[in-house]
Amino acid sequence: MEWRELLQAGLDRLSVVTPAQWCQAFFLLAAGGVLAVAAAPRDARALLIDYGARKADQGRQTQTQQPSAGARGAQGRNRLLSLLDTLTAWTQVPHSWFGTFYILSAACSIFWLAQFLFDGALLRRIASRQADAIQAQHASSPTARQVALGWVMMFAQAARRIYEQAAVVKPSRTSRMWVVHWLLGLGFYLAMSVAIWVDGSAAILDRGRHHAANDYEALLKMVVAGRVFLKAWVGQHQCHKHLAGLKKYSLPDTGMFRRYICPHYTCECLLYLSMAVATAPPGSLCNRTLLCAVVFVAANLGVTASGTRKWYAQKFGASAVEGKWNMVPFVF
């Protein structure tokens, strides 16, 4: 009966995990998974990460570099790599499905707003669980205004990306991605739809009736974060518009692309970092849950940016990427 006791002990421990901690765990575990894949051998990494033009080029190189049937039998291809090749080939989805991320994000934002306006049972249950934990730890939480600003930021980002997918981006009909990329993206936006407000559960349950008097700290965070968000929001749109106007698989070289390989990724990180600052509780520079989301975004996009740099250097020459940062100035 020992296994039952272990199972019960495990369930008891899970029962004390707060909603915010569940979100944090998802973001950090997902980031760890992305980095683990990035550390895999080159052939396996290419199968799991590459998509679009880089996927096509990788496939062509594999075809041209593969030896004859007899030589293959002598050399022997790694069975795990072969299985991975087959698995990823069978589980590809259109790259245009990226648009579903932002539809889901906007739909979730509207859902949680409706839950708040009509005192929905699901929001009340999650918020009560989180608020009890905050009270037990004698911790502080964001104000109602901070939570509202975070929600507006998240919805504005989703709305702009939906517009871009419909009117700006020109998705390739042949570009594909591994289904795990798509599922991970859906999981991220589902978690973000909760993470953006869960640390402000106490203010939500209070229905926003009470605000901290003379809370200049919260106001300062909201103003600074709001300015950064708007700059990154506009900057990312300009980057996407420039990329959409390029000849297929040509080198972007105007605006922020003069200094960065992937400035739209830089903007993405700034967008989520500004949300973390805007919703930070008193005495904290960042909201811990959303900071974990920033870690995932930086890891996920950082791996892609590194691959993009290598692809640009291979296709356009080393001079095309010389003197440019991948994503984060002075760091990466």
C-alpha distance (Angstrom), angle and dihedral (degrees) to the residues before:
residue distance angle dihedral
M1 . . .
E2 3.77 . .
W3 3.81 92.7 .
R4 3.81 90.1 57.7
E5 3.78 90.9 53.7
L6 3.80 90.6 49.3
L7 3.79 90.4 48.3
Q8 3.80 91.6 49.4
A9 3.81 91.0 47.9
G10 3.78 89.4 51.6
L11 3.80 92.2 49.7
D12 3.80 90.5 48.1
R13 3.79 90.4 54.5
L14 3.79 92.5 47.6
S15 3.80 89.9 50.7
V16 3.80 91.1 65.7
V17 3.80 94.7 50.9
T18 3.80 108.7 110.0
P19 3.82 124.3 -134.3
A20 3.82 89.7 -109.8
Q21 3.80 90.4 52.9
W22 3.80 90.7 51.2
C23 3.80 88.9 54.7
Q24 3.80 91.6 46.1
A25 3.80 91.4 50.2
F26 3.80 92.1 50.6
F27 3.81 93.3 50.9
L28 3.81 94.6 46.6
L29 3.80 95.4 43.5
A30 3.81 90.3 48.2
A31 3.81 90.4 49.6
G32 3.80 89.6 49.5
G33 3.78 90.6 50.8
V34 3.80 92.0 51.0
L35 3.81 92.0 49.7
A36 3.81 91.0 46.9
V37 3.80 90.4 54.8
A38 3.81 89.9 46.9
A39 3.82 88.9 55.2
A40 3.81 92.6 52.6
P41 3.84 121.2 107.1
R42 3.79 113.9 -72.8
D43 3.83 97.2 -105.7
A44 3.79 93.6 49.2
R45 3.80 91.9 43.4
A46 3.81 91.2 52.9
L47 3.80 91.3 52.1
L48 3.81 93.2 49.6
I49 3.80 102.6 38.1
D50 3.80 111.9 25.9
Y51 3.79 120.5 91.4
G52 3.80 138.6 157.6
A53 3.79 116.1 14.3
R54 3.80 93.6 -5.6
K55 3.81 90.6 52.1
A56 3.78 91.0 51.1
D57 3.81 92.8 48.8
Q58 3.80 91.5 46.9
G59 3.79 90.1 52.0
R60 3.79 92.6 50.2
Q61 3.80 91.3 49.1
T62 3.79 90.8 50.5
Q63 3.78 90.7 52.2
T64 3.81 94.6 48.5
Q65 3.79 94.7 43.4
Q66 3.80 98.1 46.6
P67 3.81 112.5 106.6
S68 3.76 126.4 -130.8
A69 3.78 121.3 -72.9
G70 3.79 92.7 -99.2
A71 3.80 92.8 48.3
R72 3.78 90.6 47.2
G73 3.78 89.2 54.9
A74 3.81 90.5 50.7
Q75 3.79 95.2 45.5
G76 3.80 95.8 39.5
R77 3.79 118.8 -148.0
N78 3.76 116.1 -120.8
R79 3.81 108.1 -94.9
L80 3.77 94.4 -142.2
L81 3.79 91.4 51.7
S82 3.79 90.6 48.3
L83 3.80 91.1 50.6
L84 3.79 90.2 48.0
D85 3.79 90.2 50.3
T86 3.80 91.0 53.1
L87 3.80 93.7 43.9
T88 3.79 94.9 51.4
A89 3.81 91.4 44.3
W90 3.81 90.8 55.2
T91 3.80 95.1 45.3
Q92 3.80 102.4 51.8
V93 3.81 121.9 131.5
P94 3.82 129.9 -171.3
H95 3.80 113.7 -80.5
S96 3.81 87.1 -134.2
W97 3.81 87.3 73.4
F98 3.80 85.9 83.7
G99 3.79 84.6 90.1
T100 3.79 90.7 69.6
F101 3.83 89.4 67.3
Y102 3.77 92.4 66.1
I103 3.80 95.2 40.4
L104 3.80 88.2 53.7
S105 3.80 91.5 46.5
A106 3.81 93.3 51.3
A107 3.81 92.0 44.4
C108 3.81 91.2 51.3
S109 3.81 91.5 48.7
I110 3.79 90.2 52.9
F111 3.81 90.9 45.4
W112 3.81 93.7 53.7
L113 3.80 91.3 44.6
A114 3.80 89.1 54.1
Q115 3.81 89.4 47.7
F116 3.80 89.2 54.1
L117 3.82 96.2 44.8
F118 3.81 93.8 47.6
D119 3.80 97.7 35.0
G120 3.79 93.0 -113.1
A121 3.79 118.0 -155.5
L122 3.82 95.2 -131.5
L123 3.80 95.0 54.1
R124 3.80 91.3 43.2
R125 3.81 91.5 51.8
I126 3.82 94.5 49.2
A127 3.80 93.1 42.3
S128 3.81 92.6 48.4
R129 3.79 91.2 51.7
Q130 3.80 91.4 50.4
A131 3.82 94.9 42.2
D132 3.81 91.3 52.5
A133 3.80 89.8 53.6
I134 3.81 91.7 48.5
Q135 3.79 91.0 50.2
A136 3.81 92.5 47.0
Q137 3.80 90.8 52.1
H138 3.82 92.5 43.7
A139 3.79 86.8 -127.6
S140 3.78 127.8 154.6
S141 3.79 125.2 -119.3
P142 3.81 137.4 -158.0
T143 3.78 119.6 -86.9
A144 3.79 124.4 -108.1
R145 3.81 90.0 -104.5
Q146 3.79 90.8 54.5
V147 3.79 91.4 50.1
A148 3.81 90.5 49.1
L149 3.81 91.6 50.3
G150 3.80 91.1 49.7
W151 3.79 90.4 51.5
V152 3.83 91.4 49.4
M153 3.81 90.9 49.8
M154 3.79 92.7 50.4
F155 3.79 93.5 46.5
A156 3.82 92.9 45.5
Q157 3.80 90.7 53.0
A158 3.80 92.3 49.7
A159 3.82 92.9 45.9
R160 3.81 92.7 51.1
R161 3.79 92.5 47.8
I162 3.81 91.0 50.0
Y163 3.81 88.8 53.0
E164 3.80 91.3 48.2
Q165 3.79 92.5 49.5
A166 3.80 89.9 51.3
A167 3.81 101.9 39.5
V168 3.81 110.9 14.2
V169 3.79 113.5 29.9
K170 3.79 117.8 74.3
P171 3.81 104.7 -153.3
S172 3.78 116.8 -155.5
R173 3.78 115.4 -118.8
T174 3.78 90.8 -142.0
S175 3.82 100.7 42.3
R176 3.79 112.4 110.0
M177 3.80 138.1 -177.5
W178 3.78 135.3 -165.5
V179 3.80 112.3 -89.4
V180 3.82 90.6 -126.5
H181 3.83 88.7 65.0
W182 3.77 88.8 55.1
L183 3.81 95.1 46.2
L184 3.81 91.1 47.3
G185 3.81 89.8 52.7
L186 3.79 91.8 50.4
G187 3.80 90.0 49.5
F188 3.79 91.0 50.3
Y189 3.79 94.4 53.7
L190 3.79 92.4 44.4
A191 3.80 89.8 53.0
M192 3.81 92.1 44.1
S193 3.79 91.3 53.7
V194 3.82 87.5 63.6
A195 3.81 98.5 32.4
I196 3.81 92.1 58.5
W197 3.82 91.9 67.2
V198 3.80 109.2 14.1
D199 3.82 96.7 92.2
G200 3.80 88.1 55.2
S201 3.80 92.6 55.8
A202 3.80 93.2 122.8
A203 3.81 90.9 57.3
I204 3.81 90.8 45.3
L205 3.79 93.1 53.0
D206 3.79 88.4 47.9
R207 3.83 85.9 56.5
G208 3.80 88.9 -128.4
R209 3.80 93.0 -75.0
H210 3.79 95.4 131.1
H211 3.78 128.0 49.6
A212 3.76 130.8 -176.8
A213 3.77 109.3 -95.5
N214 3.81 114.9 -115.1
D215 3.78 91.1 -4.9
Y216 3.79 95.0 175.5
E217 3.80 92.3 158.9
A218 3.80 92.9 60.9
L219 3.80 91.3 43.6
L220 3.80 91.8 51.0
K221 3.80 91.7 50.6
M222 3.79 91.1 48.8
V223 3.81 93.6 49.8
V224 3.81 95.4 46.4
A225 3.79 93.6 42.7
G226 3.80 91.4 45.8
R227 3.80 92.1 54.8
V228 3.80 92.4 47.9
F229 3.79 90.6 47.0
L230 3.80 93.5 52.2
K231 3.80 92.6 47.8
A232 3.80 92.4 48.8
W233 3.82 91.7 42.1
V234 3.81 92.3 54.9
G235 3.80 92.8 38.9
Q236 3.78 93.1 54.1
H237 3.79 91.3 49.9
Q238 3.80 90.0 52.5
C239 3.80 90.1 50.2
H240 3.80 92.8 50.1
K241 3.79 91.3 46.7
H242 3.81 90.7 51.4
L243 3.80 92.5 48.3
A244 3.80 91.6 48.5
G245 3.83 90.6 52.5
L246 3.81 94.8 53.0
K247 3.74 124.5 103.4
K248 3.81 108.0 -101.7
Y249 3.82 112.5 -72.0
S250 3.81 94.5 -5.4
L251 3.79 126.2 139.9
P252 3.85 118.6 -91.5
D253 3.79 109.1 -135.7
T254 3.80 111.4 161.9
G255 3.80 135.0 86.3
M256 3.80 114.5 -5.8
F257 3.81 89.7 -4.7
R258 3.80 88.3 76.9
R259 3.81 89.1 70.8
Y260 3.81 104.2 23.9
I261 3.78 135.7 48.7
C262 3.81 91.5 -148.0
P263 3.82 109.8 15.3
H264 3.81 90.7 162.2
Y265 3.80 86.2 64.8
T266 3.79 89.7 49.9
C267 3.79 88.3 54.5
E268 3.81 91.0 47.3
C269 3.79 91.3 56.1
L270 3.81 90.8 47.2
L271 3.80 91.0 50.4
Y272 3.79 93.3 56.8
L273 3.79 93.5 38.6
S274 3.82 89.3 54.5
M275 3.82 89.0 52.4
A276 3.81 89.1 51.8
V277 3.81 91.2 51.9
A278 3.80 94.9 42.8
T279 3.82 92.2 54.9
A280 3.82 98.1 38.8
P281 3.82 114.0 133.1
P282 3.83 120.3 -123.1
G283 3.79 113.0 -66.9
S284 3.81 93.8 19.9
L285 3.77 128.3 97.5
C286 3.80 93.2 -152.2
N287 3.77 139.8 22.8
R288 3.82 103.5 -106.3
T289 3.81 95.4 -142.9
L290 3.78 93.9 50.1
L291 3.80 91.1 43.2
C292 3.81 86.7 60.9
A293 3.81 87.2 52.9
V294 3.81 89.1 53.0
V295 3.82 88.8 53.3
F296 3.80 89.9 55.4
V297 3.81 93.6 45.6
A298 3.82 91.9 48.8
A299 3.82 93.0 47.3
N300 3.79 94.7 45.2
L301 3.80 96.4 45.5
G302 3.80 92.5 37.7
V303 3.80 91.1 61.2
T304 3.80 90.6 48.9
A305 3.81 92.2 46.3
S306 3.80 90.7 52.4
G307 3.80 90.1 52.2
T308 3.80 91.1 47.5
R309 3.80 90.9 53.8
K310 3.80 91.6 52.7
W311 3.80 91.0 47.2
Y312 3.82 92.5 49.9
A313 3.81 90.9 48.7
Q314 3.79 91.1 49.2
K315 3.79 95.2 46.0
F316 3.82 102.1 35.6
G317 3.80 103.2 21.3
A318 3.81 133.9 -100.5
S319 3.81 91.7 -77.7
A320 3.82 89.7 65.4
V321 3.81 91.6 68.5
E322 3.79 100.7 29.0
G323 3.82 114.2 124.9
K324 3.81 93.8 10.8
W325 3.80 128.4 118.5
N326 3.78 116.6 -132.2
M327 3.78 95.0 -135.8
V328 3.81 115.8 -44.8
P329 3.84 117.7 56.1
F330 3.82 116.0 -120.7
V331 3.82 89.8 0.4
F332 3.81 112.6 55.5
